[in-house]
Amino acid sequence: MSGTKGARGRRFEGGLDALAQRMNASVDFDRRLLDADVAGSRAHARMLARQGVISADDAAAIDRGLVEVRDALASGELAWDPALEDVHMNVEARLIEKIGDAGRRLHTGRSRNDQVATDLRLWVKDAATTLVARLGELRATLVKKAAAHVDALMPGYTHLQRAQPVRVAHHFLAYQEMFERDQGRVLDAIARADVSPLGSGALAGTTFPLDRAGVAEDLGFAAISRNSLDAVGDRDFAIELVAACALAQVHLSRLAEELVLWCSQEVGFARLSDRWCSGSSLMPQKKNPDLAELVRAKTGRVVGAWVTLVTVVKGLPLAYNKDLQETQEPLYDAVETVTASLEVMAGMIADLTLDEARLARAVGEGHLVATELADYLVNKGVAFRDAHDVAGHLVRKAIERGVELAALSLDELRAADVRFADDVYGWLDPATAVDRRDLPGAPARVRVVAELRRLEAELGLLAPATNDAGGSP
């Protein structure tokens, strides 16, 4: 570095063209790395002093100066200078201005290539940890909403057609499963990011006696990279996190779509709080689920970030290439978009009001217990395909009469199959039909309550005393 302007030094005559400088600069977005950059530099300086590469006095001055520069940039006391290209040069130039020659010794044994790789990994670990927490909060919100509606029934759907009755709680817990998997994927990404590349230099390490393991431990990394070429050119950890973000946003979009449907006047299963809706500039009666729609729409943005990342790295030779700068913006945008979407969705679910009467009416319309007729006959020894055919015939008869299956007389049922008896009507009660599905993962009340108890314990939601599975959760 020559003076305080960039990292080109005396190899170059004159400065960058103004257009080139604007395209080259990354400080408008990589300033997010400020805390990580300063943390990495402080650890690097401490290690250099321990190894006798720089003096203890220089290390102390560097450490003190870095903290002051960080605080001044973060507060706005110091302005970011795009002519210094990136966060790294902004910090180092200001450090040199503040403490003089000691600041010039900070970069000993280090390249911006391993520096940015380290900073990005630190940022990813921190941001992903926040994502894990937000996913946990949404999971807890879904579990609480499920626990409040254990005894409410709703139609389960396939092809967006009413299929069989299920518990509302079972429906909410299905989304809990999705976000639990998302949490696992983000945790996996954290594990992959938890490797320090510092000490890899530009691509081939350094001649200085660096304590790579010591500085990695100082920064909280679990391990050090094993190949310097790969370490400076690797962005798999970012791609993996954004892939996890993309799938999480897809799940958020699916839930948002249900909220839009449920809150429509045509469906009317639920109402969103005014806190999460907006009105119309023309029609005063409108209450639009804008936040759910925005969460749904942002999926394209996050999926696009993943596509951008894999496209940037797909043809890069070893080791570092400037192309890798283009991995940062989609990384930041994806993580920040999903984090905000999770917070909004948790708020919408917490404030959601269900119309249990409307849900119950929906369960009672559409012949949702037709499978029970088939199962009844199977219990009488009829092969399922034959029983299915009989049940389908009875559904058609009920439709022709404009009634539900339970309104068919016993004579009408026996005309289709003589094995029907009076006890068949007990099978046609939706609540009974749900509770007969008493298998792990099924919507019977005892199974749903047991799953709620498991999740409440896992998420730290259990009250000091709880009722047994037969009572209200």
Buried (B, 14 or more C-beta within 10 A) or exposed (E): BEEBBBBBEEEEEEEBEEEEBEEBBBBEBBBBBBBBBBBBBBBBBBBBBBBEBBEEEBBBBBBBBBEBBBEBBEEEEBEBBBBBBBBBBBBBBBBBEBBEEBBBBBBBBBBBBBBBBBBBBBBBBBBBEBBBEBBBBBBBBBBBBBBBBBBBBBBBBEEEEBBBBBBBBBBBBBBBBBBBBBBEBBBBBBBBBBBBBBBBBBBEBBEBEBBBBBBBBBBEBEEBBEEBBBBBBBBBBBBBBBBBBBBBBBBBBBBBBBBBBBBEEEBBBBBBEEEBBEEEEEEEEEBBBBBBBEBBEBBEBBBBBBEBBBEBBEEBEEBBBEBBBBBBBBBBBBBBBBBBBBEBBBBBBBBBEBBBEBBBEBBBEBBBBBBBBBBBBBEBEBEEEEBBBBBBBBBEBBEEEEEBBBEBEEEBBEBBBEBBEEEBBEBBBBBBBBBBBEEEEBBBBEBBBBBBBEBBEBBEBEEEEBEEBEEEB
